[in-house]
Amino acid sequence: MVDLYAFVLRWYEEGLYTVPPPCLLSKTFRDTFSDNDSKYLGPISCRKVGKWGNSWGSMNRSKIMFAAFWVSFMGAVLLSITFAALSNQASDIRVANWLTAAIKMENNSTVIKRHVYAGSILAVFDCEPKDNPDCPSSWEADRYWTVDACKEHGSYCDNCAQAATSTVTLAFFGLLSMVPQMLVDLQRSTEAGDLNCQKWVGLYAAIFGTLSTLVSLLQCYSQCYANLYSGLKNEFGGSISLSLGPAYICLIVATILKPFDLWAHWIVPVPLYHWDPDHPEYFDENHRRTAAEVRKDEQHSLGKVSTLDADLELSKPAPTTEQRTWSGLFDCSTSRIIPVSLIAENNAPSNKIEDVHAMQLTDIVE
């Protein structure tokens, strides 16, 4: 549990370096699409998209991408729940449906309640109380969204059938866009793993996913929800109430979450040396390195080596020096290191040494 916590903490604070896809390691691909302007994409080419963002996004890269990954993950879970509406079991549709209609009618002081549960391929009809003659047995049948099944219910049934089928198709494409979206969230969490084309993929995957789920929401509402009330009212009369089903609510929340990933990729720029021709390291082959080399450089720059990265350490020769550790005090006024043993031998009072800091030192003895 401690190791998992350390892993997540490092992911949040430093990012999680992942090896780029094989195509991005190809010099031809990167020269054509990533590190140069594309004549086909013009102002939205990978290199020009790479410079979008600001310094705040660059400084908080790992934290922003950490949040973007988990927001995308939550959206993927919610979109997965909507596929429960594809079930052909009445018990499942009663729980996971797009829309629910409740019809309340009074006949000779008897209250009759009819319910319609709209799934993706199946519509469930219930009627209570079941022993009432005004609850025909046909209402107890679970019907598929077909032309024959909708003949006796009017045009609103056909509209809902088309909307329910197309909604789940668009939701599927929205879920499919989550796969590259989450992978790019990981890839861009470190500067070493960031590339122009990765940002391009992250941005447009988020745009495509948002539009897919948004269109499915609007289609279901305009074709089914907006017509269902008037259709049922004309057919049955009585008091009618409509409500959004669990599948539709999950789709709404997933659609609301998607723009966060779009914002995250927009505000975090790609490192300067990937898109600025004036940068001294622009188009430098040294930036096309292995995971082990990148992690080693990060560790040295941070002045620490994590045990989680032991598998990424490059092979190195055995040390030829002898190390001896000793304790001392650093006198900031004279910029001298005073061994503790020397202070003890001379009985120097600690209050005579001004502005000092205890430290552990290591001598390298040839």
Backbone hydrogen bonds, N-H to C=O, Kabsch-Sander energy under -0.5 kcal/mol:
donor,donor_aa,acceptor,acceptor_aa,energy
5,Y,1,M,-2.2
6,A,2,V,-2.4
7,F,3,D,-2.4
8,V,4,L,-2.5
9,L,5,Y,-2.5
10,R,6,A,-2.4
11,W,7,F,-2.3
12,Y,8,V,-2.3
13,E,9,L,-2.5
14,E,10,R,-3.3
15,G,10,R,-1.1
15,G,11,W,-0.8
17,Y,15,G,-0.5
24,L,21,P,-1.1
25,L,21,P,-0.7
25,L,22,P,-1.1
26,S,23,C,-1.1
30,R,26,S,-2.3
31,D,27,K,-2.7
32,T,28,T,-1.7
33,F,29,F,-3.1
34,S,29,F,-0.7
34,S,30,R,-0.5
35,D,30,R,-3.4
36,N,30,R,-0.5
39,K,37,D,-0.5
42,G,38,S,-1.9
44,I,41,L,-1.8
45,S,42,G,-1.7
46,C,33,F,-0.5
47,R,36,N,-0.5
49,V,45,S,-2.5
50,G,46,C,-1.9
51,K,47,R,-0.7
51,K,48,K,-0.6
52,W,49,V,-1.4
54,N,267,I,-1.9
58,S,54,N,-1.7
59,M,55,S,-2.6
60,N,56,W,-1.7
61,R,58,S,-1.1
64,I,60,N,-2.6
65,M,61,R,-2.6
66,F,62,S,-1.9
67,A,63,K,-2.1
68,A,64,I,-2.4
69,F,65,M,-2.2
70,W,66,F,-1.7
71,V,67,A,-2.3
72,S,68,A,-2.3
73,F,69,F,-2.3
74,M,70,W,-2.2
75,G,71,V,-2.1
76,A,72,S,-2.3
77,V,73,F,-2.1
78,L,74,M,-2.3
79,L,75,G,-2.4
80,S,76,A,-2.0
81,I,77,V,-1.6
82,T,78,L,-1.1
83,F,79,L,-0.5
83,F,80,S,-1.0
84,A,81,I,-2.0
85,A,82,T,-1.6
86,L,83,F,-1.5
87,S,84,A,-1.6
92,D,89,Q,-0.6
93,I,89,Q,-1.9
94,R,90,A,-2.0
95,V,91,S,-0.7
95,V,92,D,-0.6
96,A,92,D,-3.4
97,N,95,V,-0.6
98,W,118,A,-3.1
99,L,118,A,-0.9
100,T,243,S,-2.5
101,A,116,V,-2.4
102,A,241,S,-2.8
103,I,101,A,-0.5
103,I,114,R,-3.5
104,K,102,A,-0.5
104,K,239,S,-3.2
105,M,103,I,-0.5
105,M,112,I,-2.9
107,N,110,T,-2.9
110,T,107,N,-1.1
111,V,109,S,-0.5
112,I,105,M,-3.7
112,I,110,T,-0.6
113,K,128,E,-2.9
114,R,103,I,-2.8
114,R,112,I,-0.5
115,H,126,D,-2.3
116,V,101,A,-2.4
117,Y,124,V,-2.6
118,A,99,L,-2.6
118,A,116,V,-0.5
119,G,117,Y,-0.7
119,G,122,L,-2.1
120,S,85,A,-2.9
121,I,85,A,-0.7
123,A,143,R,-4.1
124,V,117,Y,-2.5
125,F,141,A,-0.6
126,D,115,H,-2.5
128,E,113,K,-2.8
132,N,129,P,-1.6
135,C,132,N,-2.1
139,W,136,P,-1.5
140,E,137,S,-1.3
141,A,138,S,-1.1
143,R,123,A,-2.5
143,R,141,A,-0.6
145,W,121,I,-1.4
146,T,144,Y,-1.9
150,C,146,T,-1.4
151,K,147,V,-0.5
151,K,148,D,-0.9
153,H,150,C,-1.3
154,G,150,C,-0.9
157,C,154,G,-1.0
158,D,154,G,-0.8
159,N,155,S,-2.3
160,C,156,Y,-2.2
161,A,157,C,-2.2
162,Q,158,D,-2.2
163,A,159,N,-2.4
164,A,160,C,-2.7
165,T,161,A,-1.6
166,S,162,Q,-2.3
167,T,163,A,-2.4
168,V,164,A,-1.3
169,T,165,T,-1.1
170,L,166,S,-2.3
171,A,167,T,-2.2
172,F,168,V,-1.7
173,F,169,T,-1.6
174,G,170,L,-2.0
175,L,171,A,-2.1
176,L,172,F,-2.5
177,S,173,F,-1.8
178,M,175,L,-1.1
179,V,175,L,-0.5
179,V,176,L,-1.0
181,Q,177,S,-1.4
182,M,178,M,-2.6
183,L,179,V,-1.9
184,V,180,P,-2.4
185,D,181,Q,-1.6
186,L,182,M,-1.6
187,Q,183,L,-2.4
188,R,184,V,-2.6
189,S,186,L,-1.4
190,T,187,Q,-0.7
194,D,190,T,-0.6
194,D,191,E,-1.0
199,K,195,L,-1.8
200,W,196,N,-2.0
201,V,197,C,-2.5
202,G,198,Q,-2.5
203,L,199,K,-2.7
204,Y,200,W,-2.3
205,A,201,V,-2.3
206,A,202,G,-1.6
207,I,203,L,-2.1
208,F,204,Y,-2.5
209,G,205,A,-2.4
210,T,206,A,-2.4
211,L,207,I,-2.5
212,S,208,F,-2.3
213,T,209,G,-2.1
214,L,210,T,-2.3
215,V,211,L,-2.6
216,S,212,S,-1.8
217,L,213,T,-2.0
218,L,214,L,-2.4
219,Q,215,V,-2.6
220,C,216,S,-2.0
221,Y,217,L,-2.1
222,S,218,L,-2.9
223,Q,219,Q,-2.3
224,C,220,C,-1.5
225,Y,220,C,-2.0
226,A,221,Y,-2.8
228,L,224,C,-2.2
229,Y,225,Y,-0.9
231,G,227,N,-2.2
232,L,228,L,-2.5
233,K,229,Y,-2.3
234,N,230,S,-2.2
235,E,231,G,-1.6
236,F,232,L,-2.8
237,G,232,L,-0.9
237,G,233,K,-0.9
239,S,104,K,-2.8
240,I,238,G,-0.5
241,S,102,A,-2.3
243,S,100,T,-2.3
245,G,98,W,-3.1
247,A,97,N,-1.6
248,Y,97,N,-0.9
249,I,245,G,-2.1
250,C,246,P,-2.4
251,L,247,A,-1.8
252,I,248,Y,-2.0
253,V,249,I,-2.3
254,A,250,C,-2.4
255,T,251,L,-1.9
256,I,252,I,-2.0
257,L,253,V,-1.9
258,K,254,A,-1.4
260,F,257,L,-1.4
261,D,257,L,-0.6
261,D,258,K,-1.1
262,L,258,K,-1.2
263,W,259,P,-2.5
264,A,260,F,-2.5
265,H,261,D,-2.2
266,W,262,L,-1.8
267,I,263,W,-2.5
268,V,264,A,-1.1
270,V,50,G,-3.0
274,H,271,P,-2.2
275,W,272,L,-1.4
276,D,272,L,-2.4
279,H,276,D,-1.7
282,Y,279,H,-2.1
283,F,273,Y,-1.3
284,D,281,E,-1.6
287,H,284,D,-1.7
288,R,285,E,-1.9
289,R,287,H,-0.9
294,V,290,T,-2.2
295,R,291,A,-2.6
296,K,292,A,-2.0
297,D,293,E,-2.1
298,E,294,V,-2.2
299,Q,295,R,-2.3
300,H,296,K,-2.2
301,S,297,D,-2.2
302,L,298,E,-1.8
303,G,299,Q,-0.8
304,K,299,Q,-2.2
309,D,306,S,-1.6
310,A,307,T,-1.2
312,L,309,D,-1.7
313,E,310,A,-1.1
322,E,365,V,-2.1
324,R,363,D,-1.7
326,W,361,L,-1.8
328,G,359,M,-1.6
329,L,338,I,-2.7
330,F,357,H,-1.9
331,D,329,L,-0.6
331,D,336,R,-3.1
332,C,330,F,-0.8
332,C,355,D,-1.9
333,S,354,E,-0.6
335,S,331,D,-1.7
336,R,331,D,-1.2
338,I,329,L,-3.6
338,I,336,R,-0.6
340,V,327,S,-1.6
343,I,339,P,-1.6
344,A,340,V,-2.2
345,E,341,S,-2.1
346,N,342,L,-1.9
347,N,344,A,-0.8
348,A,343,I,-2.1
352,K,349,P,-1.7
353,I,350,S,-1.1
354,E,352,K,-0.8
357,H,330,F,-1.1
359,M,328,G,-1.8
361,L,326,W,-2.4
361,L,359,M,-0.5
363,D,324,R,-2.7
365,V,322,E,-2.6
365,V,363,D,-0.7
366,E,364,I,-0.6
